[in-house]
Amino acid sequence: MSAHVPPGGTIAVWRTVHPRRYVVAILDRAGNAVALAKVATDELDRPRLATERRAIERAAVLLPPPLRPPRLLAAEDGLLVYEWIPYKLRPRPWFLPADVARALGAFFALTMRETAGELRGQAHGDAAPWNLLWTGSDWVLVDWEVFLDEAPIFFDVFHYLVQAHAFLGRPRLEELQEGLRGDGWVGQALAAYADGAGVPLALAAPSFRRYLEHTSSPATMRDMSAESVELRHRLREAMTS
């Protein structure tokens, strides 16, 4: 880590929700943040940083505008060092702009193929509101540890909406239901994703059920909390009632 700290600089360290995982702000002599590092000290966590490195170097570079990945400055076993992103706080962090949703759809379409009767392709895997940073000129999509190359269609846009619903309280349940009918801002986001992916919007509703099933399965989402799984069960019931 010391090799990445500028002369006279220092670091600020905080733990993540994962044991033995840390995020480190690297500061220069004047106390300005110049880089951010992700550190895994456990053998079980290091493969996740390896997954992120591969995703950043091979897939994320293909993100269509206005999305882009963070710039990777250095990579070692258990350590990734990124540019510092001076992002702006958003008054409505749960809101998914249509141009971002369209770019997520276009990113999926780059590797889209039909597998066992379902459309599959690449996805960020954790495109939640807190991983989408607005710089004032573009959007930086960070945290690629759970990149998926066989994701179901609409995965990223649904993950954003469900995580926002779960942790930020918006979109509300009725907004999700309206959106699956093509109405409201959720409907606009889904339509934009479909446009970017080049698929009919009619695929959104059945794909949402598959997304909920996928992310409720311990086999596919091992880090999902019991509360998050229960939320998805409730959403499945609400969508079929």
CYANA upper distance limits for C-alpha pairs under 8 A (distance plus 0.5 A):
  1 MET  CA      5 VAL  CA      7.55
  4 HIS  CA     26 ILE  CA      8.39
  5 VAL  CA      9 GLY  CA      6.38
  5 VAL  CA     10 THR  CA      7.03
  5 VAL  CA     11 ILE  CA      8.05
  5 VAL  CA     26 ILE  CA      6.70
  5 VAL  CA     27 LEU  CA      7.74
  5 VAL  CA     28 ASP  CA      7.88
  6 PRO  CA     10 THR  CA      8.34
  6 PRO  CA     27 LEU  CA      8.15
  6 PRO  CA     28 ASP  CA      6.32
  6 PRO  CA     29 ARG  CA      7.94
  7 PRO  CA     28 ASP  CA      7.89
  7 PRO  CA     29 ARG  CA      7.45
  8 GLY  CA     28 ASP  CA      7.15
  8 GLY  CA     29 ARG  CA      5.20
  9 GLY  CA     26 ILE  CA      7.94
  9 GLY  CA     27 LEU  CA      5.85
  9 GLY  CA     28 ASP  CA      4.63
  9 GLY  CA     29 ARG  CA      4.84
  9 GLY  CA     30 ALA  CA      8.07
  9 GLY  CA     31 GLY  CA      7.71
 10 THR  CA     26 ILE  CA      6.73
 10 THR  CA     27 LEU  CA      5.75
 10 THR  CA     28 ASP  CA      7.04
 10 THR  CA     29 ARG  CA      7.82
 10 THR  CA     31 GLY  CA      8.25
 11 ILE  CA     24 VAL  CA      6.94
 11 ILE  CA     25 ALA  CA      6.07
 11 ILE  CA     26 ILE  CA      5.17
 11 ILE  CA     27 LEU  CA      6.20
 12 ALA  CA     24 VAL  CA      6.11
 12 ALA  CA     25 ALA  CA      5.62
 12 ALA  CA     26 ILE  CA      7.21
 12 ALA  CA     27 LEU  CA      8.25
 13 VAL  CA     22 TYR  CA      7.24
 13 VAL  CA     23 VAL  CA      6.48
 13 VAL  CA     24 VAL  CA      5.05
 13 VAL  CA     25 ALA  CA      7.00
 14 TRP  CA     22 TYR  CA      6.23
 14 TRP  CA     23 VAL  CA      6.11
 14 TRP  CA     24 VAL  CA      7.03
 15 ARG  CA     19 PRO  CA      8.20
 15 ARG  CA     20 ARG  CA      8.01
 15 ARG  CA     21 ARG  CA      6.53
 15 ARG  CA     22 TYR  CA      5.02
 15 ARG  CA     23 VAL  CA      6.84
 16 THR  CA     21 ARG  CA      6.20
 16 THR  CA     22 TYR  CA      6.03
 16 THR  CA     23 VAL  CA      7.28
 17 VAL  CA     21 ARG  CA      8.19
 20 ARG  CA     40 ALA  CA      6.91
 20 ARG  CA     41 THR  CA      6.12
 20 ARG  CA     42 ASP  CA      6.68
 21 ARG  CA     38 LYS  CA      8.19
 21 ARG  CA     39 VAL  CA      6.36
 21 ARG  CA     40 ALA  CA      5.34
 21 ARG  CA     41 THR  CA      6.91
 21 ARG  CA     42 ASP  CA      8.22
 21 ARG  CA     45 ASP  CA      8.14
 22 TYR  CA     38 LYS  CA      6.53
 22 TYR  CA     39 VAL  CA      5.62
 22 TYR  CA     40 ALA  CA      7.12
 23 VAL  CA     36 LEU  CA      7.65
 23 VAL  CA     37 ALA  CA      6.24
 23 VAL  CA     38 LYS  CA      5.27
 23 VAL  CA     39 VAL  CA      6.72
 24 VAL  CA     36 LEU  CA      6.14
 24 VAL  CA     37 ALA  CA      5.44
 24 VAL  CA     38 LYS  CA      6.88
 24 VAL  CA     39 VAL  CA      8.09
 25 ALA  CA     33 ALA  CA      6.94
 25 ALA  CA     34 VAL  CA      8.28
 25 ALA  CA     35 ALA  CA      6.67
 25 ALA  CA     36 LEU  CA      5.18
 25 ALA  CA     37 ALA  CA      6.98
 26 ILE  CA     33 ALA  CA      6.21
 26 ILE  CA     34 VAL  CA      6.37
 26 ILE  CA     35 ALA  CA      5.60
 26 ILE  CA     36 LEU  CA      6.32
 26 ILE  CA     37 ALA  CA      7.93
 27 LEU  CA     31 GLY  CA      5.69
 27 LEU  CA     32 ASN  CA      5.67
 27 LEU  CA     33 ALA  CA      4.87
 27 LEU  CA     34 VAL  CA      6.17
 27 LEU  CA     35 ALA  CA      7.73
 28 ASP  CA     32 ASN  CA      5.91
 28 ASP  CA     33 ALA  CA      6.98
 28 ASP  CA     34 VAL  CA      7.06
 33 ALA  CA     84 TRP  CA      7.04
 34 VAL  CA     83 GLU  CA      7.20
 34 VAL  CA     84 TRP  CA      5.77
 35 ALA  CA     81 VAL  CA      7.23
 35 ALA  CA     82 TYR  CA      6.10
 35 ALA  CA     83 GLU  CA      5.18
 35 ALA  CA     84 TRP  CA      4.78
 36 LEU  CA     81 VAL  CA      6.22
 36 LEU  CA     82 TYR  CA      5.68
 36 LEU  CA     83 GLU  CA      6.78
 36 LEU  CA     84 TRP  CA      6.15
 37 ALA  CA     79 LEU  CA      7.33
 37 ALA  CA     80 LEU  CA      5.95
 37 ALA  CA     81 VAL  CA      4.73
 37 ALA  CA     82 TYR  CA      6.55
 38 LYS  CA     78 GLY  CA      8.43
 38 LYS  CA     79 LEU  CA      6.21
 38 LYS  CA     80 LEU  CA      5.72
 38 LYS  CA     81 VAL  CA      7.02
 39 VAL  CA     78 GLY  CA      6.14
 39 VAL  CA     79 LEU  CA      5.26
 39 VAL  CA     80 LEU  CA      7.29
 40 ALA  CA     45 ASP  CA      6.26
 40 ALA  CA     46 ARG  CA      6.00
 40 ALA  CA     49 LEU  CA      7.99
 40 ALA  CA     78 GLY  CA      5.29
 40 ALA  CA     79 LEU  CA      7.03
 41 THR  CA     45 ASP  CA      7.84
 41 THR  CA     46 ARG  CA      7.77
 41 THR  CA     78 GLY  CA      7.03
 42 ASP  CA     46 ARG  CA      6.92
 43 GLU  CA     47 PRO  CA      8.02
 45 ASP  CA     49 LEU  CA      7.63
 45 ASP  CA     78 GLY  CA      8.36
 46 ARG  CA     50 ALA  CA      6.90
 46 ARG  CA     77 ASP  CA      7.47
 46 ARG  CA     78 GLY  CA      5.42
 47 PRO  CA     51 THR  CA      6.63
 47 PRO  CA     78 GLY  CA      8.48
 48 ARG  CA     52 GLU  CA      6.76
 48 ARG  CA    145 GLU  CA      5.73
 48 ARG  CA    146 VAL  CA      7.68
 49 LEU  CA     53 ARG  CA      6.64
 49 LEU  CA     78 GLY  CA      6.88
 49 LEU  CA     79 LEU  CA      7.73
 49 LEU  CA     80 LEU  CA      7.69
 49 LEU  CA    145 GLU  CA      6.51
 50 ALA  CA     54 ARG  CA      6.82
 50 ALA  CA     77 ASP  CA      8.14
 50 ALA  CA     78 GLY  CA      8.18
 50 ALA  CA    145 GLU  CA      8.46
 51 THR  CA     55 ALA  CA      6.67
 51 THR  CA    144 TRP  CA      8.05
 51 THR  CA    145 GLU  CA      6.22
 51 THR  CA    146 VAL  CA      7.68
 51 THR  CA    147 PHE  CA      7.67
 52 GLU  CA     56 ILE  CA      6.54
 52 GLU  CA    143 ASP  CA      7.77
 52 GLU  CA    144 TRP  CA      5.24
 52 GLU  CA    145 GLU  CA      4.87
 52 GLU  CA    146 VAL  CA      7.68
 52 GLU  CA    147 PHE  CA      7.49
 53 ARG  CA     57 GLU  CA      6.62
 53 ARG  CA     75 ALA  CA      8.04
 53 ARG  CA     80 LEU  CA      8.11
 53 ARG  CA    144 TRP  CA      8.42
 54 ARG  CA     58 ARG  CA      6.35
 54 ARG  CA     59 ALA  CA      8.19
 55 ALA  CA     59 ALA  CA      5.60
 55 ALA  CA     60 ALA  CA      6.38
 55 ALA  CA    144 TRP  CA      7.02
 55 ALA  CA    147 PHE  CA      6.94
 56 ILE  CA     60 ALA  CA      5.30
 56 ILE  CA     61 VAL  CA      7.03
 56 ILE  CA     69 PRO  CA      7.44
 56 ILE  CA     72 LEU  CA      8.22
 56 ILE  CA    144 TRP  CA      7.58
 57 GLU  CA     61 VAL  CA      7.00
 58 ARG  CA     62 LEU  CA      8.35
 59 ALA  CA     63 LEU  CA      8.02
 60 ALA  CA     68 ARG  CA      7.78
 60 ALA  CA     69 PRO  CA      6.31
 61 VAL  CA     68 ARG  CA      7.68
 61 VAL  CA     69 PRO  CA      7.16
 62 LEU  CA    107 PHE  CA      7.67
 63 LEU  CA     67 LEU  CA      6.43
 63 LEU  CA     68 ARG  CA      6.21
 63 LEU  CA     69 PRO  CA      7.88
 63 LEU  CA    103 ALA  CA      7.74
 63 LEU  CA    104 LEU  CA      8.33
 63 LEU  CA    107 PHE  CA      6.29
 64 PRO  CA     68 ARG  CA      7.67
 64 PRO  CA    103 ALA  CA      6.01
 64 PRO  CA    104 LEU  CA      8.41
 64 PRO  CA    106 ALA  CA      7.52
 64 PRO  CA    107 PHE  CA      7.08
 65 PRO  CA    103 ALA  CA      7.10
 65 PRO  CA    138 ASP  CA      8.21
 66 PRO  CA     99 ASP  CA      7.68
 66 PRO  CA    100 VAL  CA      7.15
 66 PRO  CA    103 ALA  CA      7.67
 66 PRO  CA    138 ASP  CA      5.79
 66 PRO  CA    139 TRP  CA      6.44
 67 LEU  CA    100 VAL  CA      7.29
 67 LEU  CA    103 ALA  CA      7.37
 67 LEU  CA    138 ASP  CA      6.82
 67 LEU  CA    139 TRP  CA      5.33
 67 LEU  CA    140 VAL  CA      6.30
 67 LEU  CA    141 LEU  CA      7.18
 68 ARG  CA    138 ASP  CA      7.99
 68 ARG  CA    139 TRP  CA      6.77
 68 ARG  CA    140 VAL  CA      5.52
 68 ARG  CA    141 LEU  CA      6.68
 69 PRO  CA    140 VAL  CA      5.87
 69 PRO  CA    141 LEU  CA      5.74
 69 PRO  CA    142 VAL  CA      6.75
 70 PRO  CA     82 TYR  CA      7.09
 70 PRO  CA     83 GLU  CA      7.13
 70 PRO  CA     85 ILE  CA      8.19
 70 PRO  CA    140 VAL  CA      6.61
 70 PRO  CA    141 LEU  CA      7.41
 70 PRO  CA    142 VAL  CA      6.71
 71 ARG  CA     82 TYR  CA      6.19
 71 ARG  CA     83 GLU  CA      6.00
 72 LEU  CA     80 LEU  CA      7.81
 72 LEU  CA     81 VAL  CA      6.58
 72 LEU  CA     82 TYR  CA      5.05
 72 LEU  CA     83 GLU  CA      6.98
 73 LEU  CA     80 LEU  CA      8.31
 73 LEU  CA     81 VAL  CA      5.92
 73 LEU  CA     82 TYR  CA      5.70
 73 LEU  CA     83 GLU  CA      6.95
 74 ALA  CA     80 LEU  CA      6.49
 74 ALA  CA     81 VAL  CA      5.53
 74 ALA  CA     82 TYR  CA      7.60
 75 ALA  CA     79 LEU  CA      6.27
 75 ALA  CA     80 LEU  CA      5.14
 75 ALA  CA     81 VAL  CA      6.79
 76 GLU  CA     80 LEU  CA      6.95
 85 ILE  CA    135 THR  CA      7.92
 86 PRO  CA    135 THR  CA      6.87
 87 TYR  CA    133 LEU  CA      6.23
 87 TYR  CA    134 TRP  CA      5.85
 87 TYR  CA    135 THR  CA      4.88
 87 TYR  CA    136 GLY  CA      7.86
 88 LYS  CA    133 LEU  CA      7.76
 88 LYS  CA    134 TRP  CA      6.17
 88 LYS  CA    135 THR  CA      6.25
 88 LYS  CA    136 GLY  CA      7.34
 89 LEU  CA     93 PRO  CA      8.50
 89 LEU  CA    134 TRP  CA      8.05
 90 ARG  CA    134 TRP  CA      8.17
 93 PRO  CA    129 PRO  CA      6.46
 93 PRO  CA    130 TRP  CA      8.32
 94 TRP  CA    129 PRO  CA      6.62
 94 TRP  CA    161 LEU  CA      7.85
 94 TRP  CA    164 ALA  CA      5.73
 94 TRP  CA    165 HIS  CA      8.21
 94 TRP  CA    168 LEU  CA      7.18
 94 TRP  CA    170 ARG  CA      6.43
 94 TRP  CA    171 PRO  CA      7.37
 95 PHE  CA    171 PRO  CA      8.35
 96 LEU  CA    100 VAL  CA      7.40
 96 LEU  CA    101 ALA  CA      7.25
 96 LEU  CA    160 TYR  CA      8.26
 96 LEU  CA    161 LEU  CA      8.33
 96 LEU  CA    186 VAL  CA      8.30
 96 LEU  CA    189 ALA  CA      7.01
 97 PRO  CA    101 ALA  CA      6.88
 97 PRO  CA    189 ALA  CA      7.16
 98 ALA  CA    102 ARG  CA      6.55
 98 ALA  CA    188 GLN  CA      6.94
 98 ALA  CA    189 ALA  CA      5.37
 98 ALA  CA    192 ALA  CA      6.05
 98 ALA  CA    193 TYR  CA      8.17
 99 ASP  CA    103 ALA  CA      6.71
 99 ASP  CA    192 ALA  CA      7.54
100 VAL  CA    104 LEU  CA      6.79
100 VAL  CA    139 TRP  CA      8.43
101 ALA  CA    105 GLY  CA      6.82
101 ALA  CA    157 VAL  CA      6.94
101 ALA  CA    189 ALA  CA      6.13
101 ALA  CA    190 LEU  CA      7.66
101 ALA  CA    192 ALA  CA      6.25
101 ALA  CA    193 TYR  CA      5.32
101 ALA  CA    196 GLY  CA      8.33
102 ARG  CA    106 ALA  CA      6.71
102 ARG  CA    189 ALA  CA      8.09
102 ARG  CA    192 ALA  CA      5.08
102 ARG  CA    193 TYR  CA      4.73
102 ARG  CA    194 ALA  CA      7.71
102 ARG  CA    195 ASP  CA      6.94
102 ARG  CA    196 GLY  CA      5.02
102 ARG  CA    197 ALA  CA      7.98
103 ALA  CA    107 PHE  CA      6.56
103 ALA  CA    193 TYR  CA      7.63
103 ALA  CA    196 GLY  CA      6.67
104 LEU  CA    108 PHE  CA      6.81
104 LEU  CA    123 ALA  CA      8.31
104 LEU  CA    156 ASP  CA      7.40
104 LEU  CA    157 VAL  CA      7.80
104 LEU  CA    193 TYR  CA      6.91
104 LEU  CA    196 GLY  CA      7.78
105 GLY  CA    109 ALA  CA      6.72
105 GLY  CA    154 PHE  CA      7.79
105 GLY  CA    192 ALA  CA      8.17
105 GLY  CA    193 TYR  CA      4.93
105 GLY  CA    194 ALA  CA      6.75
105 GLY  CA    195 ASP  CA      7.73
105 GLY  CA    196 GLY  CA      5.00
105 GLY  CA    197 ALA  CA      4.80
105 GLY  CA    198 GLY  CA      8.45
106 ALA  CA    110 LEU  CA      7.04
106 ALA  CA    193 TYR  CA      7.94
106 ALA  CA    196 GLY  CA      4.84
106 ALA  CA    197 ALA  CA      5.28
106 ALA  CA    198 GLY  CA      8.31
107 PHE  CA    111 THR  CA      8.37
107 PHE  CA    122 GLN  CA      7.70
107 PHE  CA    123 ALA  CA      7.90
107 PHE  CA    196 GLY  CA      8.50
107 PHE  CA    197 ALA  CA      8.09
108 PHE  CA    112 MET  CA      6.58
108 PHE  CA    121 GLY  CA      5.80
108 PHE  CA    122 GLN  CA      5.55
108 PHE  CA    123 ALA  CA      6.44
108 PHE  CA    153 ILE  CA      7.95
108 PHE  CA    197 ALA  CA      6.95
109 ALA  CA    121 GLY  CA      7.25
109 ALA  CA    122 GLN  CA      8.40
109 ALA  CA    196 GLY  CA      8.00
109 ALA  CA    197 ALA  CA      5.37
109 ALA  CA    198 GLY  CA      7.87
110 LEU  CA    121 GLY  CA      8.11
110 LEU  CA    122 GLN  CA      8.25
111 THR  CA    120 ARG  CA      8.42
111 THR  CA    121 GLY  CA      5.58
111 THR  CA    122 GLN  CA      6.65
112 MET  CA    119 LEU  CA      6.99
112 MET  CA    120 ARG  CA      6.01
112 MET  CA    121 GLY  CA      4.85
112 MET  CA    122 GLN  CA      7.80
113 ARG  CA    119 LEU  CA      6.09
113 ARG  CA    120 ARG  CA      6.04
113 ARG  CA    121 GLY  CA      6.91
114 GLU  CA    118 GLU  CA      5.78
114 GLU  CA    119 LEU  CA      4.96
114 GLU  CA    120 ARG  CA      6.55
115 THR  CA    119 LEU  CA      6.69
115 THR  CA    120 ARG  CA      6.97
118 GLU  CA    152 PRO  CA      7.87
119 LEU  CA    152 PRO  CA      6.74
119 LEU  CA    153 ILE  CA      6.37
120 ARG  CA    149 ASP  CA      8.49
120 ARG  CA    150 GLU  CA      5.83
120 ARG  CA    151 ALA  CA      5.82
120 ARG  CA    152 PRO  CA      5.31
120 ARG  CA    153 ILE  CA      6.27
121 GLY  CA    148 LEU  CA      8.40
121 GLY  CA    149 ASP  CA      6.16
121 GLY  CA    150 GLU  CA      5.54
121 GLY  CA    151 ALA  CA      5.83
121 GLY  CA    152 PRO  CA      7.21
121 GLY  CA    153 ILE  CA      7.40
122 GLN  CA    147 PHE  CA      8.14
122 GLN  CA    148 LEU  CA      6.01
122 GLN  CA    149 ASP  CA      4.53
122 GLN  CA    150 GLU  CA      6.33
122 GLN  CA    151 ALA  CA      6.30
123 ALA  CA    147 PHE  CA      6.64
123 ALA  CA    148 LEU  CA      5.67
123 ALA  CA    149 ASP  CA      6.83
123 ALA  CA    150 GLU  CA      8.29
123 ALA  CA    151 ALA  CA      6.48
123 ALA  CA    155 PHE  CA      7.49
123 ALA  CA    156 ASP  CA      6.63
124 HIS  CA    144 TRP  CA      6.66
124 HIS  CA    146 VAL  CA      7.57
124 HIS  CA    147 PHE  CA      5.29
124 HIS  CA    148 LEU  CA      6.79
124 HIS  CA    156 ASP  CA      7.08
125 GLY  CA    144 TRP  CA      7.83
125 GLY  CA    146 VAL  CA      5.89
125 GLY  CA    147 PHE  CA      5.44
125 GLY  CA    148 LEU  CA      6.16
125 GLY  CA    151 ALA  CA      8.34
125 GLY  CA    155 PHE  CA      7.92
125 GLY  CA    156 ASP  CA      6.72
125 GLY  CA    159 HIS  CA      8.28
126 ASP  CA    131 ASN  CA      8.02
126 ASP  CA    143 ASP  CA      8.02
126 ASP  CA    144 TRP  CA      7.82
126 ASP  CA    146 VAL  CA      7.20
126 ASP  CA    147 PHE  CA      8.12
126 ASP  CA    156 ASP  CA      7.52
126 ASP  CA    159 HIS  CA      7.27
126 ASP  CA    160 TYR  CA      8.06
127 ALA  CA    131 ASN  CA      6.58
127 ALA  CA    132 LEU  CA      7.46
127 ALA  CA    141 LEU  CA      7.92
127 ALA  CA    156 ASP  CA      6.12
127 ALA  CA    157 VAL  CA      7.89
127 ALA  CA    159 HIS  CA      6.86
127 ALA  CA    160 TYR  CA      5.91
128 ALA  CA    132 LEU  CA      7.27
128 ALA  CA    159 HIS  CA      7.01
128 ALA  CA    160 TYR  CA      4.93
128 ALA  CA    161 LEU  CA      8.22
128 ALA  CA    163 GLN  CA      6.54
128 ALA  CA    164 ALA  CA      7.48
129 PRO  CA    160 TYR  CA      6.74
129 PRO  CA    163 GLN  CA      8.14
129 PRO  CA    164 ALA  CA      7.02
131 ASN  CA    140 VAL  CA      8.47
131 ASN  CA    141 LEU  CA      6.27
131 ASN  CA    142 VAL  CA      5.66
131 ASN  CA    143 ASP  CA      6.90
132 LEU  CA    139 TRP  CA      6.92
132 LEU  CA    140 VAL  CA      6.29
132 LEU  CA    141 LEU  CA      5.30
132 LEU  CA    142 VAL  CA      7.04
133 LEU  CA    139 TRP  CA      5.94
133 LEU  CA    140 VAL  CA      5.54
133 LEU  CA    141 LEU  CA      6.96
133 LEU  CA    142 VAL  CA      8.23
134 TRP  CA    138 ASP  CA      6.54
134 TRP  CA    139 TRP  CA      5.19
134 TRP  CA    140 VAL  CA      7.01
135 THR  CA    139 TRP  CA      6.75
135 THR  CA    140 VAL  CA      7.94
151 ALA  CA    155 PHE  CA      6.92
152 PRO  CA    207 SER  CA      8.01
152 PRO  CA    210 ARG  CA      8.26
152 PRO  CA    211 TYR  CA      7.61
153 ILE  CA    207 SER  CA      7.27
154 PHE  CA    158 PHE  CA      6.54
154 PHE  CA    190 LEU  CA      8.48
154 PHE  CA    193 TYR  CA      7.76
154 PHE  CA    194 ALA  CA      8.33
154 PHE  CA    204 ALA  CA      7.41
154 PHE  CA    207 SER  CA      7.21
154 PHE  CA    208 PHE  CA      8.07
154 PHE  CA    211 TYR  CA      8.48
155 PHE  CA    159 HIS  CA      6.47
155 PHE  CA    211 TYR  CA      6.78
156 ASP  CA    160 TYR  CA      6.72
157 VAL  CA    161 LEU  CA      6.86
157 VAL  CA    189 ALA  CA      8.27
157 VAL  CA    190 LEU  CA      7.69
157 VAL  CA    193 TYR  CA      7.80
158 PHE  CA    162 VAL  CA      6.51
158 PHE  CA    208 PHE  CA      7.35
158 PHE  CA    211 TYR  CA      7.75
159 HIS  CA    163 GLN  CA      6.40
160 TYR  CA    164 ALA  CA      6.57
161 LEU  CA    165 HIS  CA      6.55
161 LEU  CA    170 ARG  CA      8.48
161 LEU  CA    171 PRO  CA      7.25
162 VAL  CA    166 ALA  CA      6.52
163 GLN  CA    167 PHE  CA      6.50
163 GLN  CA    168 LEU  CA      8.23
164 ALA  CA    168 LEU  CA      5.52
164 ALA  CA    169 GLY  CA      6.99
164 ALA  CA    170 ARG  CA      6.28
164 ALA  CA    171 PRO  CA      7.21
165 HIS  CA    169 GLY  CA      5.22
165 HIS  CA    170 ARG  CA      5.07
165 HIS  CA    171 PRO  CA      5.64
165 HIS  CA    172 ARG  CA      6.76
165 HIS  CA    173 LEU  CA      8.22
166 ALA  CA    170 ARG  CA      8.26
166 ALA  CA    228 SER  CA      8.08
166 ALA  CA    231 LEU  CA      7.92
171 PRO  CA    175 GLU  CA      6.11
171 PRO  CA    176 LEU  CA      6.85
171 PRO  CA    186 VAL  CA      8.26
172 ARG  CA    176 LEU  CA      6.93
173 LEU  CA    177 GLN  CA      6.79
174 GLU  CA    178 GLU  CA      6.53
175 GLU  CA    179 GLY  CA      6.42
175 GLU  CA    184 GLY  CA      7.61
175 GLU  CA    186 VAL  CA      7.23
176 LEU  CA    180 LEU  CA      6.81
176 LEU  CA    186 VAL  CA      7.03
177 GLN  CA    181 ARG  CA      7.25
177 GLN  CA    239 MET  CA      7.64
178 GLU  CA    182 GLY  CA      7.02
178 GLU  CA    183 ASP  CA      5.66
178 GLU  CA    184 GLY  CA      7.07
178 GLU  CA    186 VAL  CA      8.03
178 GLU  CA    187 GLY  CA      7.48
179 GLY  CA    183 ASP  CA      5.34
179 GLY  CA    184 GLY  CA      6.42
179 GLY  CA    185 TRP  CA      7.56
179 GLY  CA    186 VAL  CA      5.02
179 GLY  CA    187 GLY  CA      4.28
179 GLY  CA    188 GLN  CA      7.99
179 GLY  CA    190 LEU  CA      7.82
180 LEU  CA    186 VAL  CA      8.18
180 LEU  CA    187 GLY  CA      6.68
180 LEU  CA    190 LEU  CA      8.27
180 LEU  CA    204 ALA  CA      7.07
180 LEU  CA    205 ALA  CA      6.06
181 ARG  CA    187 GLY  CA      7.37
181 ARG  CA    205 ALA  CA      8.33
182 GLY  CA    186 VAL  CA      8.10
182 GLY  CA    187 GLY  CA      4.58
182 GLY  CA    188 GLN  CA      7.33
182 GLY  CA    190 LEU  CA      7.98
182 GLY  CA    191 ALA  CA      7.64
182 GLY  CA    201 LEU  CA      8.41
183 ASP  CA    187 GLY  CA      5.08
183 ASP  CA    188 GLN  CA      7.47
184 GLY  CA    188 GLN  CA      6.91
185 TRP  CA    189 ALA  CA      6.74
186 VAL  CA    190 LEU  CA      6.74
187 GLY  CA    191 ALA  CA      6.52
188 GLN  CA    192 ALA  CA      6.58
189 ALA  CA    193 TYR  CA      6.74
190 LEU  CA    194 ALA  CA      6.67
190 LEU  CA    201 LEU  CA      7.60
190 LEU  CA    204 ALA  CA      7.64
191 ALA  CA    195 ASP  CA      6.60
191 ALA  CA    201 LEU  CA      6.26
192 ALA  CA    196 GLY  CA      6.67
193 TYR  CA    197 ALA  CA      6.63
194 ALA  CA    198 GLY  CA      6.33
194 ALA  CA    199 VAL  CA      5.66
194 ALA  CA    200 PRO  CA      6.59
194 ALA  CA    201 LEU  CA      6.00
195 ASP  CA    199 VAL  CA      6.94
195 ASP  CA    200 PRO  CA      8.14
195 ASP  CA    201 LEU  CA      8.40
199 VAL  CA    203 LEU  CA      8.01
203 LEU  CA    207 SER  CA      6.51
204 ALA  CA    208 PHE  CA      6.57
205 ALA  CA    209 ARG  CA      7.35
206 PRO  CA    210 ARG  CA      7.08
207 SER  CA    211 TYR  CA      6.56
208 PHE  CA    212 LEU  CA      6.74
209 ARG  CA    213 GLU  CA      6.78
209 ARG  CA    236 ARG  CA      7.05
210 ARG  CA    214 HIS  CA      6.46
211 TYR  CA    215 THR  CA      6.64
212 LEU  CA    216 SER  CA      6.54
212 LEU  CA    232 ARG  CA      6.23
212 LEU  CA    233 HIS  CA      8.03
212 LEU  CA    235 LEU  CA      8.29
212 LEU  CA    236 ARG  CA      7.25
213 GLU  CA    217 SER  CA      6.97
213 GLU  CA    232 ARG  CA      8.41
214 HIS  CA    220 THR  CA      7.12
214 HIS  CA    221 MET  CA      8.22
215 THR  CA    220 THR  CA      7.17
215 THR  CA    221 MET  CA      6.16
215 THR  CA    224 MET  CA      8.23
215 THR  CA    229 VAL  CA      7.91
215 THR  CA    232 ARG  CA      8.26
216 SER  CA    221 MET  CA      7.51
216 SER  CA    224 MET  CA      8.28
216 SER  CA    229 VAL  CA      5.59
216 SER  CA    232 ARG  CA      7.01
216 SER  CA    233 HIS  CA      7.96
217 SER  CA    221 MET  CA      6.57
217 SER  CA    222 ARG  CA      8.37
218 PRO  CA    222 ARG  CA      5.48
218 PRO  CA    224 MET  CA      8.08
224 MET  CA    228 SER  CA      6.69
224 MET  CA    229 VAL  CA      7.11
225 SER  CA    229 VAL  CA      6.84
226 ALA  CA    230 GLU  CA      6.63
227 GLU  CA    231 LEU  CA      6.65
228 SER  CA    232 ARG  CA      6.86
229 VAL  CA    233 HIS  CA      6.88
230 GLU  CA    234 ARG  CA      6.80
231 LEU  CA    235 LEU  CA      6.74
232 ARG  CA    236 ARG  CA      6.65
233 HIS  CA    237 GLU  CA      6.84
234 ARG  CA    238 ALA  CA      6.64
235 LEU  CA    239 MET  CA      6.58
236 ARG  CA    240 THR  CA      6.91
237 GLU  CA    241 SER  CA      6.60
